[in-house]
């Protein structure tokens, strides 16, 4: 017997006028206990998008348990998948002011839906104190590194300028000799407040297209450095991304972006 699931593929953090295509997540809404994690992983592998977001219904119409999967594994925190969920839910029912995604101990609030734009309010990711630049990072990135900070998510790397970041050719084989999951590499920009690239050497994708979780690190960092509460950012990935950030308070940040629904379909899961 087959189970039929509807999926929607949404590209988020886009800016059509600048040719920035953003990052894609498939979104699937399902009943409680309808799918096991192994089944979710299998679906994500078949759909083969940077992320597949599963919204599991709860007793509340505005609240969902969320899980994210890349083709090759579960994702602990997926910002672009959260904004894709916002786009999906508000397109489905925009009479609800806020939606809430529950993931472990964290609640992500989805709001600011307007036209083809929406946002997520998420906890800032704390940046630890600066440490010496690891030799493997300096060699693998091949550009001058000014500062290096550990975080609980991806390590933050500050480089000299936008041009060097754009031209940076990463030695992924060398980076894989380190156990660090990923790096958000950043520089100040003349076209936005800052630019970045997200490097994830241990997963299939290697470089992420437009990364909400990285900007939970970067927006607070650049806000303090530039003395601004509202910021704009460009991600210099092959597809390119455009994100807006607003520092809400000492704990949370609002990350917004445009979205575009690019495909819809049905997935048939054999039991």
N, C-alpha and C positions, 0 to 999 in steps of 0.2 A: 504494500500500500504506500502511495506517495503523499507527502505533505507539500502543499503549495505555499510558497512564501513570496511576498511582493518585495522587491527591492527598488530603491531610488539611488541613482548615482549623482552626487552633487559636488561641484567644484567650488571651493571656498577660498577666500582671500584673493579674489581676482581683481583686476583693474583692466577692463577691456580696452580703454583708450590708450593705455601704455603697453598693450600686448602681454600683460601679466596674467597667466592662465590659472594660477593658484594650484591648490592641492585637492585631490579627489578622494572622497569617501563614499562607499556604498552605505546606505542606511536601511536597516530591517527592523520593523517593530514586531514583537512576538509576545505571546502569553507567558505567564509565569510557569517555569518548569517545562516549557514547550521544547526547548533545545538544550542539549548538554554542551559543555565547553568543547568537547571533541567535535561535535557536529558544527558548532560555530566556526571552529578552526578550519574544518573541511570546506565550509561554504566560502570563507575568506580566501582560502587557497584557490578555489575554483573561480571566484570573481576576480581575483588577482589585481586588486587595487591597493594603493598604499595603505589604506585602512578600510575595514568594514565595521560599522558601528551597529551594535545590537541594542535596541531599546526594549527592555523587559517591563511589561506593565506591572503596576502596583495597584493598591486599593484606591489611590488618588489619580484623578484624571490628569493632573499637572505634574506628576512625579513618576520617574522611570529609573530603574536600575540600569546602569550602562556598562557594557563591555566592548572593548575594541580589540580587533585582531588584524595584524598584517598577514600576508600570505604564509610567512614562516614563523609566526608566534604571536602570543598575546602581548598587547601594549598596555603598559601600566597607566600612562596618562597620554591622551591624544587630544590636543587642542583643536586641530582642524576637524577631527571627527565630532567634537562637541558642537562646533559651529555648524557643521553639516546637519547634526541632529536638530539644532535650533531652526535652521532653514526648513527642514522636513516638517517639524511639528507646527511651526507658524504657518506654513503653506497649507497644512491640513486643517488647522483651527487657530485663527488669529484673534479669537475673542478672549483667549486666556492671556493675561498680562505677562506672567512669568512661568517658565517651566523649570523643573529641578531635576538634575541628573545626580544620582547617588552612586558613588564609587568608593568602596571601603569606608573610610572615615570622612571623606571629602564630599561636599555638595557643590556642584557647579550650577550657577543660576543663569538661565538663558533668557535674554530680553533684548530691548532696543530693536525690535523688528520694525523695519520701515522699507517698503518697496522690495528691493533685492539686496537689502543689507540687514544684518543682525549681529548680535554679540553674546559673549559669555563673560560672566563675572567669576573669576577664579582666584584662588590664593596665590600670592606672590611666592616665587621660589627663592629662598634665601641664598645669597651669595656668601660663601665663606671667605676668610681672609686670603689675600694674595699669597701664592707660593711660587718658588722658582719654576721657570718653564721646563717641563720634562724634555730631555734630549730627544726622545722619540717624537714628540710633538713638533719641536723646532725643525727636525730633519724631514718629517713626513709632510708638513705643510709647505715648506720651502719658501716661506716669506718671513719677514721680520716680525716677531711676536713681542709686543710691548708689555702685556700683563697676562697672567694666568690665574684663574680662580676655580676652586672646587665648588660644586653645588650638589644637592641631593638628586639632581636630575642629570643634566649634561654639564660638562665642564665649560666654563666661559673663557674664550681666548680673544684678547684685544690685539688687533694688528694695526699697522701703520696708517693705512688709508684705504679708501674705497677701490681704487684702481688695483692695488696689490691683492685685495680680497677677490675681486672679479677674476683676475688672471691666475689665481692660486690653483696649482695642479697638485692634487693630494695623492700621496703614496699610500693607498689603502692597505696594501700588504704589510707595510711597516707599521701602520697604526694598529693593525690587528695583533701585533705582538704585545700591545698594552691591553690590560683588562678593562680600561675605561669604555663605557658603553657608547658615549657620543660627545660631540663638541659643538657648541654654538660659537662660531667665529664672527667677530663683529668689528665695525669701524664706523666713524662718523661719516656723514654723507652730505653732499651739496644738493641732492635731489629730494631727499627726505631728511629726517633727523638722524637716522642711522641706517646702515645696511648690515646684512648678516648672511651666513651660510650655515646650514646644519649638517654636520658630517656624522654618519652612523656606520662605522666600518664593520661592525659585527652582524649586520642584517643585510638582507637581499638588496635593498634599495640603494644603500651606500650614501646617498645624499638626498635629504628630504626637500620637498618642493616649497612648502609654506607651512611653518611649524608654530602652532599656538603655544605649545609648552616651552619652546625656546624663548618666546617673547614674554612668558611669565617671569623669565630671568632678565631679559634685555630691557623691557620697558621700565622697570624700577631702576635698573642700573643707569640708563641714559637719562631718566627723569632727574635723578640726583645730580648727575654730571652736568646736564644742560639747564637745570633749574626750570623745568617745564612739567606741567601736569598732563598736558595733551601732546601726544607724539604721533608721528607717522614713520613707518618703517617699510623698507623694501627688502625682500629676500632674493638674493642673486643666484637662484637655482636655475636649472635648465628651463623650467616652466615659468618661474618667477612668481613672486607673491607680494601683495600689498596689504598691510595691516595697520590699524589705528588703535592706539592705546590711551586709556584714561586712568590715572591713578585715583582710585576711589578713597582709600584710607591707608592706614599703616599695614593692613593685612591683605587687602584685595585689589584687584585690577580688572578693568573692563577692557576686553580685547574684541574689536569689531572688524568686520570685513564684508565685502560684497560676495554674493554667491550666484551660481547658475546651475540649474538642474540640466544635466546633460544626457541622462538615459533613465528609463524605467523598464522593468521587466518582471518576469516570474521565475523563481528558482524551484525546482522540483527535487525534494529530498526523499530518497527511498528509505523506508524503515526496515 
